[in-house]
């Protein structure tokens, strides 16, 4: 995945996640730390403190993260994370 001029490694098909429902306090480091609980994170990027992308090195880690984190409430209870597989580009 390329964002601006920076490149972020992508995992194999089924190992790349789209995350929405992030807040202004959510940084790359915090999101990477949270998602690292479920596997080896290849890359993590938070954009506009609203959404982000996480790539794992395998699909099983991505499935585990979705299972555990989709719907997780923010500490203040004002929003919930939505964690889904990133749509892969058509080949």
KEVOGU-827634 format. One record per residue: x, y, z of N, C-alpha, C in turn; residue number from 0. Coordinates in nm, 2 decimals. Each point is the difference from the previous one (the first is absolute). Example, Ala and Ser with C-alpha at 12.3 -4.5 7.8 and 13.67 -1.06 7.14 Angstrom:
BEGIN
PT, n_px, n_py, n_pz, ca_px, ca_py, ca_pz, c_px, c_py, c_pz, resi
PT, 1.32, -0.57, 0.78, -0.09, 0.12, 0.00, 0.09, 0.12, 0.00, 0
PT, -0.04, 0.11, -0.07, 0.09, 0.11, 0.00, -0.08, 0.11, 0.08, 1
// end
This chain:
BEGIN
PT, n_px, n_py, n_pz, ca_px, ca_py, ca_pz, c_px, c_py, c_pz, resi
PT, 0.09, -0.12, 0.00, -0.09, 0.12, 0.00, 0.09, 0.12, 0.00, 0
PT, -0.03, 0.10, -0.08, 0.07, 0.13, 0.00, -0.09, 0.11, 0.04, 1
PT, 0.05, 0.07, 0.10, -0.08, 0.12, 0.05, 0.10, 0.12, -0.01, 2
PT, -0.04, 0.09, -0.08, 0.09, 0.11, -0.02, 0.13, -0.05, -0.07, 3
PT, 0.11, 0.04, 0.06, 0.13, -0.05, -0.06, 0.05, -0.11, 0.08, 4
PT, -0.06, -0.04, 0.11, 0.04, -0.11, 0.09, -0.06, -0.13, -0.05, 5
PT, 0.08, -0.11, 0.02, -0.05, -0.13, -0.04, -0.02, -0.08, 0.13, 6
PT, -0.10, -0.08, 0.01, -0.03, -0.08, 0.11, -0.02, -0.14, -0.05, 7
PT, 0.07, -0.10, 0.06, -0.01, -0.14, -0.04, -0.14, -0.05, 0.01, 8
PT, -0.04, -0.08, -0.09, -0.13, -0.07, 0.00, 0.02, -0.14, 0.02, 9
PT, -0.09, -0.06, 0.07, 0.00, -0.15, 0.02, -0.06, -0.07, -0.11, 10
PT, -0.01, -0.13, 0.01, -0.06, -0.08, -0.11, -0.15, 0.03, 0.00, 11
PT, -0.07, -0.05, -0.10, -0.15, 0.02, -0.01, -0.06, -0.05, 0.13, 12
PT, -0.10, 0.07, 0.05, -0.07, -0.04, 0.12, 0.08, 0.04, 0.13, 13
PT, 0.11, 0.07, -0.01, 0.08, 0.04, 0.12, 0.00, 0.15, 0.02, 14
PT, -0.07, 0.07, -0.08, 0.00, 0.15, 0.01, -0.14, 0.05, 0.04, 15
PT, 0.01, 0.09, 0.10, -0.12, 0.05, 0.07, -0.03, 0.14, -0.02, 16
PT, -0.13, 0.04, -0.01, -0.04, 0.14, 0.00, -0.07, 0.02, 0.14, 17
PT, 0.04, 0.11, 0.06, -0.05, 0.03, 0.14, -0.07, 0.14, -0.01, 18
PT, -0.12, 0.01, 0.04, -0.07, 0.13, 0.01, -0.05, 0.02, 0.15, 19
PT, -0.04, 0.12, 0.03, -0.05, 0.03, 0.13, 0.12, 0.04, 0.10, 20
PT, 0.11, 0.04, -0.06, 0.11, 0.05, 0.08, -0.02, 0.14, 0.05, 21
PT, 0.06, 0.04, 0.10, -0.01, 0.14, 0.05, 0.13, 0.07, 0.00, 22
PT, -0.01, 0.13, 0.04, 0.12, 0.09, -0.01, 0.11, -0.05, 0.09, 23
PT, -0.02, -0.08, 0.10, 0.10, -0.05, 0.09, 0.07, -0.13, -0.05, 24
PT, -0.05, -0.05, -0.11, 0.05, -0.13, -0.05, 0.12, 0.03, -0.09, 25
PT, 0.12, -0.05, 0.04, 0.12, 0.02, -0.08, 0.04, -0.13, -0.07, 26
PT, 0.09, 0.01, -0.09, 0.06, -0.12, -0.07, 0.05, -0.09, 0.11, 27
PT, 0.08, 0.05, 0.09, 0.06, -0.08, 0.11, -0.10, -0.07, 0.08, 28
PT, -0.11, 0.07, 0.04, -0.10, -0.07, 0.09, -0.08, -0.10, -0.08, 29
PT, -0.03, 0.02, -0.12, -0.08, -0.09, -0.08, 0.09, -0.12, -0.03, 30
PT, 0.13, 0.02, -0.04, 0.09, -0.11, -0.02, 0.01, -0.09, 0.12, 31
PT, 0.02, 0.06, 0.12, 0.01, -0.07, 0.12, -0.12, -0.09, 0.03, 32
PT, -0.12, 0.06, -0.02, -0.13, -0.07, 0.02, -0.01, -0.12, -0.10, 33
PT, 0.03, 0.02, -0.13, -0.02, -0.10, -0.10, 0.11, -0.11, 0.01, 34
PT, 0.12, 0.04, 0.06, 0.11, -0.10, 0.01, -0.04, -0.11, 0.10, 35
PT, -0.10, 0.02, 0.08, -0.04, -0.10, 0.09, -0.05, -0.13, -0.07, 36
PT, -0.03, 0.02, -0.13, -0.06, -0.11, -0.08, 0.09, -0.05, -0.11, 37
PT, 0.12, 0.05, -0.01, 0.09, -0.06, -0.10, 0.11, 0.10, -0.04, 38
PT, 0.08, -0.04, -0.09, 0.11, 0.09, -0.05, -0.05, 0.10, -0.10, 39
PT, 0.01, 0.13, 0.05, -0.05, 0.11, -0.08, 0.11, 0.05, -0.10, 40
PT, -0.02, -0.01, -0.13, 0.09, 0.05, -0.09, 0.00, 0.15, -0.02, 41
PT, -0.12, 0.06, 0.01, -0.01, 0.14, -0.01, -0.13, 0.05, 0.06, 42
PT, 0.00, 0.12, 0.04, -0.12, 0.06, 0.06, 0.01, 0.15, -0.03, 43
PT, -0.11, 0.05, -0.05, -0.01, 0.15, -0.03, -0.14, 0.05, 0.04, 44
PT, 0.00, 0.11, 0.08, -0.12, 0.07, 0.04, -0.01, 0.12, -0.09, 45
PT, -0.12, 0.02, -0.06, -0.02, 0.12, -0.08, -0.11, 0.09, 0.05, 46
PT, 0.03, 0.13, 0.02, -0.09, 0.10, 0.05, -0.07, -0.04, 0.13, 47
PT, 0.06, -0.09, 0.08, -0.05, -0.04, 0.13, -0.14, -0.05, -0.02, 48
PT, -0.04, -0.05, -0.11, -0.14, -0.05, -0.02, 0.01, -0.15, -0.05, 49
PT, 0.09, -0.03, -0.08, 0.01, -0.14, -0.05, 0.15, -0.03, -0.02, 50
PT, 0.02, -0.13, -0.03, 0.14, -0.05, -0.02, 0.00, -0.14, -0.06, 51
PT, 0.13, -0.04, -0.02, 0.02, -0.13, -0.06, 0.11, -0.08, 0.08, 52
PT, -0.02, -0.12, 0.02, 0.09, -0.09, 0.06, 0.02, -0.12, -0.09, 53
PT, 0.13, -0.04, -0.02, 0.03, -0.12, -0.08, 0.08, -0.10, 0.09, 54
PT, -0.05, -0.12, 0.00, 0.07, -0.11, 0.07, 0.08, -0.08, -0.10, 55
PT, 0.08, -0.09, 0.05, 0.07, -0.09, -0.09, -0.07, -0.13, -0.04, 56
PT, -0.13, -0.01, 0.06, -0.08, -0.12, -0.03, -0.14, 0.03, 0.02, 57
PT, -0.09, -0.07, -0.07, -0.15, 0.02, 0.01, -0.05, -0.04, 0.14, 58
PT, 0.05, -0.10, 0.06, -0.05, -0.04, 0.13, 0.01, 0.11, 0.11, 59
PT, 0.11, 0.07, 0.00, 0.01, 0.11, 0.09, -0.11, 0.11, -0.03, 60
PT, -0.02, 0.03, -0.12, -0.11, 0.09, -0.04, -0.13, -0.04, 0.05, 61
PT, -0.03, -0.13, -0.02, -0.13, -0.05, 0.04, -0.02, 0.01, 0.16, 62
PT, 0.11, -0.03, 0.07, 0.00, 0.01, 0.14, -0.02, 0.14, 0.05, 63
PT, 0.06, 0.10, -0.07, -0.02, 0.14, 0.04, -0.14, 0.05, -0.03, 64
PT, -0.05, -0.04, -0.11, -0.14, 0.03, -0.03, -0.09, -0.05, 0.11, 65
PT, 0.01, -0.13, 0.03, -0.08, -0.06, 0.10, 0.01, 0.07, 0.14, 66
PT, 0.12, 0.04, 0.03, 0.01, 0.06, 0.14, -0.03, 0.15, 0.00, 67
PT, 0.03, 0.07, -0.11, 0.00, 0.15, 0.01, -0.12, 0.06, -0.07, 68
PT, -0.07, -0.06, -0.09, -0.11, 0.06, -0.07, -0.11, 0.02, 0.10, 69
PT, -0.04, 0.13, 0.01, -0.11, 0.04, 0.09, 0.06, 0.05, 0.14, 70
PT, 0.13, 0.00, 0.02, 0.06, 0.04, 0.12, -0.04, 0.15, 0.03, 71
PT, -0.05, 0.03, 0.12, -0.03, 0.13, 0.03, 0.12, 0.08, 0.04, 72
PT, 0.00, 0.13, -0.04, 0.10, 0.09, 0.05, 0.00, 0.02, 0.15, 73
PT, 0.11, 0.04, 0.06, 0.00, 0.02, 0.14, -0.11, 0.09, 0.06, 74
PT, -0.04, 0.10, -0.08, -0.10, 0.09, 0.05, -0.14, -0.04, -0.05, 75
PT, -0.01, -0.11, -0.07, -0.13, -0.06, -0.04, -0.07, 0.07, -0.11, 76
PT, 0.06, 0.10, -0.07, -0.06, 0.08, -0.10, 0.00, -0.06, -0.14, 77
PT, 0.08, -0.10, -0.02, 0.01, -0.06, -0.13, 0.05, -0.15, 0.01, 78
PT, -0.02, -0.07, -0.11, 0.05, -0.14, -0.01, 0.09, -0.02, -0.12, 79
PT, 0.10, -0.09, 0.02, 0.08, -0.03, -0.11, -0.07, -0.09, -0.10, 80
PT, 0.02, 0.02, -0.13, -0.05, -0.10, -0.10, 0.13, -0.05, -0.06, 81
PT, 0.02, -0.13, 0.00, 0.12, -0.07, -0.05, -0.05, -0.10, -0.10, 82
PT, 0.04, 0.02, -0.13, -0.03, -0.09, -0.11, 0.12, -0.03, -0.08, 83
PT, -0.02, -0.10, -0.09, 0.11, -0.02, -0.09, 0.00, 0.11, -0.10, 84
PT, 0.12, 0.04, -0.04, 0.01, 0.11, -0.10, -0.03, -0.06, -0.14, 85
PT, -0.08, 0.07, -0.07, -0.03, -0.05, -0.14, 0.12, 0.00, -0.08, 86
PT, 0.03, -0.12, -0.06, 0.11, -0.01, -0.09, -0.03, 0.05, -0.14, 87
PT, 0.10, 0.07, -0.06, -0.02, 0.05, -0.13, -0.03, -0.12, -0.10, 88
PT, -0.09, 0.03, -0.10, -0.03, -0.10, -0.10, 0.13, -0.02, -0.08, 89
PT, 0.02, -0.13, -0.04, 0.12, -0.03, -0.08, -0.03, -0.02, -0.14, 90
// end
